[in-house]
Amino acid sequence: MGTTKKGRSADKLSVVFTVRVIEGGEQGFLEMYEELRKSVARTPGHIVERLGEPVDDSRQWVITSEWETPEHFFSWQQSEEHRELVAPMRKWVDSTQSLRFRVVKETAGVAS
């Protein structure tokens, strides 16, 4: 049974970004993502980012990130650097979806 944390976690923003990579576009997508990853790692307020690879043939990749506050994320997302980094990625993907939400509860597993 996990425990629920309250307090600062309620201020955090989680972002789930799904990307459907075109057939044969995985290598190009990964190269472009590597540049994006370096940029986000230097960004104030960024906590963590994860890239998930599909385990089926859906070509649906998932990028998740956590931010100290929504303002940190939106500041980075609206920056010129971000726009320049994501523009070339569009040629490797045929659809995207972005979900953004505040973390209101967080449950951690019991350490073994």
N, C-alpha and C positions, 0 to 999 in steps of 0.2 A: 504494500500500500504506500502510495506516495504522499508527499506533503504539499500543501498549497502555500505559495508565498504571496504576500501582499506588499503594498508599499510601492517602491520604485518601479517594479515590473509593470505597474499600470500606466506608467509614462512611456514605456517602450513602444516602438512601432515595428511590426513585422510586415514584411513584404514577400509575397509569393508571385513569381513571374514565370509563367509557362511559355515555352517557345517550341513551336513545331518546326523542326529543322527539315529543309528540303531533302529529298532523297539524294544521297551522295554528298551532302553538304556538311557532314559532321566535322571534318578536319578544318575546313574554313571557319565554321562556327567556333570551334575550340580555340583556334588561333586568335580570333577576334575577342573571345571571352577572356583570354589570358590578359590582354591589354586592359579590358574593363576591370578585371579583378585587381590588377595592380593599382589602378586609379582609386577604386573604392577602398582599398586597404589604407590609403593615405588620408582618407576623408574624416574630418572631425565628426564625432558622434556615431561612427560606424562601429558595430560590435562584432558581427560575424556574418559571413556569407557562405553559402553552400551551393554547389552545382550537383544536381541529380540527373543521372543518365537513365534513360528508359530501360526496363528489363524485358520489354516486349518489342514488337516491331512498330510501335506507334510513332516513333520519331519525336515524341513529346518529352522535352527536357524541362527541368524545373530549377529555377534559381530562387533560393530563399535568402533573405537577409534580415538582420535585426539592427535597429537603430535606437540610440538613447532617447530620442524624441522624434516626432513627425517632422519638426522643423529642420532637423539635421538631414533627414532623407530628402525632403523637398528642395532644400538648398543645393544639395548635390545633383539631384535629378534635373533641376532647372539650369545648371551651370553649362557654360559653353563647352567645357571639357567633356562633360557627359554626352552632350549632343554630338560632338565630333566622334566620340568613341562608338556610339550606337548606330550612327548612320551607315557605316559599311556592313554592319552585322545584318542589316535588313536583306541583303542579297542571299543570305544563307537560311532565312526563315520564311515560312509562308503564313504564319499566324502567331499572334502573341496574346496573352491576357495577363493583366496585373491586378492583384488583390492586395489591399493595404488595410491593416487593422491594428488597433491598440490591443496590447496584451492585457487582459483583465484578470486572468488566473494562469498560473504556471504550476505544473505538477512534475516533480522530479521523482525518478525511480529510486528505490532503496539500493544503496551501494552494497555490493556483496562482500 
